Amino acid sequence: MHRQNYCMARLFLILLLLPPLLLTGCKSDERILEKLGLVQTASYDLAENNRIKVTSCVPVIDPNSSVRRELLSTVSDSIKEAGIMFSRQTDLTVVSGQLRDALFGLKLAKAGLGDYIDTLLRDPSIALGVKVTIINGDAGEILAKEYKPHTDTGRYINHLLEKEAAGNSIPNTTLYEFSRDYNDDGIDPVAPIVRDSGDKAVIDGIALFQEDRYRMKIPAQDGIFFGLFRDDLRQGEVALHLGEEAGRPAVVMFSSLLNSRKVKVHRLGADRFKVELLANIQGSVLEYTGHHSLNKAGIRQQLERDIADVIMAKAKEMVLQMQQHNVDSLGIGIQVRNSLSYKEWNQMNWREVYPQVEIACKAKVTIKDYGKYM
């Protein structure tokens, strides 16, 4: 009886103390939305003495406020230190859980992004799907600028990137993808470039990296050609100039692109390779300004060959530039590595072998249709 009373007393004591303990625990994780500064876009630029300028855009959720966003900017020695300094500039608790875009200035990209990408990936509150974008200029300045009628520049750039990536004219590079390619010895990372054009922010091209350092750019108008030889595509369109016919430019608008990429690797000798990149492209002709009638099968077959010639010429030019800058943005190294044993690949210095590889870009084009009722 005495033991039963003792147990009941202990149970009563536990029930008495449990609610305050639970409430105390919850309070430490308490987040009141109105008191949070939810960073959605952040920019990073190289400052003097190898310091970093961090600018964060926080949307203002007060419906009575005429201001739609709050900008926080500081210069520090690290990204996390900048977060601590931000807390001294605002009455909000600045958090990164809603971060969607990380914008890096071109100077910082040339110096190397590896350490900063690593810092962002280590933060468990930041998603792997955060977009990585290079700004041709100062990223903080373009984020601070207002582009009418857009009230939030960060969201404006985010929508611009999503739309263009859906058409495969630029890659949709995330923190995960950049880090994956950076740490892979058979491919180099890529990222879209955006620049300020006065009253608009525009896509400037595709940034190509050697490991984590920016080396060269694919112009925006050639982005789709890069995409055709980098991966399979399920959407896209391109305007191709086929020269002149009867004194006027002959242009064909090739749309609704479907592309299947294949790669063949031939070993020519010790550390000597020939790689064939094959793009099997299907699409619809939405516009043709030449003088020939597309109703004739022979004319369409000739047009398919002309389109393929233009695509192969563009691809050949891009590959040559990439080899000159020693950036393996198409992942040629992955294909060569897959053709070798683990020992053979480890004994080879791919960075020295890559510029000497014979790379042939081939395209086969099929016109699915050439008009709404054709």
Secondary structure, DSSP 8 states (H G I E B T S, - for coil): -HHHHHHHHHHHHHHHHHHHHHHHHHHHT---GGGEEE--EEEEEE-GGG-EEEEEEEE---TT-S--EEEEEEEESSHHHHHHHHTTT-SSEEE-TT--EEEEEHHHHHH--HHHHHHHHH-TTS-TT-EEEEESS-HHHHHHS--TT-S-HHHHHHHHHHHHHHTTSS---BHHHHHHHHH-TT---EEEEEEE-SSSEEEEEEEEEETTEEEEEEEGGGHHHHHHHHS-BS---EEEEEEEETTEEEEEEEEEEEEEEEEEEEEEETTEEEEEEEEEEEEEEEEE-SSS-TTSHHHHHHHHHHHHHHHHHHHHHHHHHHHHTT--TT-HHHHHHHTS-HHHHHHS-HHHHGGG-EEEEEEEEEEEESSTT-
